[in-house]
Amino acid sequence: MMLTLVRGITSHFRARVTEWALAGALFGWGYILKLPSPTFDQPSYGEMARFASEDTWGQVCFWVGLVRIVALIVNGSIRPSYHLRAVLAFFSCFIWFQILIGLIKVGTVSTGIAMYAVVFALEVYNVICAFGDAGKSDRQAAERGAAKNGRE
């Protein structure tokens, strides 16, 4: 079973490397927010703090990141999970966008703006790719269904 998981992950890893990286980053981001040190005391997180508490953001980021990692493992090893990948990428995109907007609204120039803009752009790309994979899978399933019904 473990060998199957490893083979499945490595067979799709190159094509999904940005999804893996950003899922891991989101998981890590959430984990750090769950630590006892008050991250949201910094002005750059003021906008996010107005939307939800640091603990809430930490929980959401942690669990979305973890579920996304599990979905990527399942997608590569056990069965395709295109739709779940697409939905989780969309949620992740929303989170990165909130971080970026929060940094922009502070009114100071921060290197975080440049970094999170790139992270957000990569996540938009992931959303497009994942929904594209889901659509392709749906079309193939519909074609198989139509071919099967034509034979009966």
Secondary structure, DSSP 8 states (H G I E B T S, - for coil): -HHHHHHHHHHHHGGGHHHHHHHHHHHHHHHHHHSSS-GGGSGGGHHHHHHS-HHHHHHHHHHHHHHHHHHHHHHHHTS--HHHHHHHHHHHHHHHHHHHHHHHHT-S--HHHHHHHHHHHHHHHHHHHHHHHHHHHHHHHHHHHHHHHHH-
